[in-house]
Amino acid sequence: MMDRQDIDQIALRLVSLVPPGLAQAHQDLRTNFQDVLAQGLRRLDLVTREEFEVQSQVLARTRAKVDELERHVAQLEAAVAARAGS
């Protein structure tokens, strides 16, 4: 997730786009940009890279288990069908 330094950098980039004639407003704009960016990011439903990686691993293990269970069920169904056909 973005930290305060990342937000500051984005705010500085936005302020640099303001025309030079508004130099006295730069600090106010920078503060406002930082606040708006921070509030917007807090409202987003974000997870950290670490949380994402953990959940990806859980999902991969779950998928492998489901695949294994599907193969087992197919074998059992084949065995039942073979007995019924005899």
N, C-alpha and C positions, 0 to 999 in steps of 0.2 A: 504494500500500500504506500501511497505517497506520504512522505513526512513533511514536516514544516519547511525544511530547506527546499524541497521540490516545489512547494507552493510559493515560496518566496521567489524562486527563479522564474516561475511562470508569471507571477505578478510583475516582476521586473521587465520581462519581455513585453507584457501588455502595456506597461507604462512607457516603454521606449517607443511605442507606436503613436503615442500622444504627440500632437504638434508642439514644437518648441515654444510657441507663444503661450502655452499653458503651463510653463515651468513651475509656477507656484502651486499648481494643482497636482503636480506629480506625486508628492508624498501622500496627499489625501487619496488620490486614485490608487496608489500602490496599496495603502492600507485597506481600502474598500475592495480592491481586487483580491487581496489575500483573504479577507473575511468571506467574500462570496464564494471563492474557490473552496475554502475549508468547509463552509456550510454545505455546499453542493456535494463534496466528497463524503461528508458524514452521512448524508441522506442516502447515498448509494449503498446497496447491499453487497459489499465487497469482502473478500476473504484474502488472507495473506497467501503468498506463494507456498509457504510451508503447509498451511491448512489444505490448499488445493492439492499438493503432492500427496499428502496423507490420504485424502479422500479418493484420489486417483488410484492409489495402491489398494485401498479397500475395495473399490469397484473392480479392479483387475482380479483380485482374489475371489470376489463374489462371482464374477463372470466365469472364472475357471471352475469354480465349484458347480455352478449351474450347468456348464458344459459336461462336467463329469457325471452329474446326476442324470442329465438327458441321455448320455450314452448308456448308463446303467439301466434306466427305464426301458430304453430300446432293446437292450439285451433281455430283460425280463419279459417284455412283450413278445419278442421273438421266441423265447423258450415256451411261453404259454401257448402261442400259436402253433408251435411244433407239436406240443403235447395234444392239443385239440385236433390237430390234423392226423394224428396217429390212430 
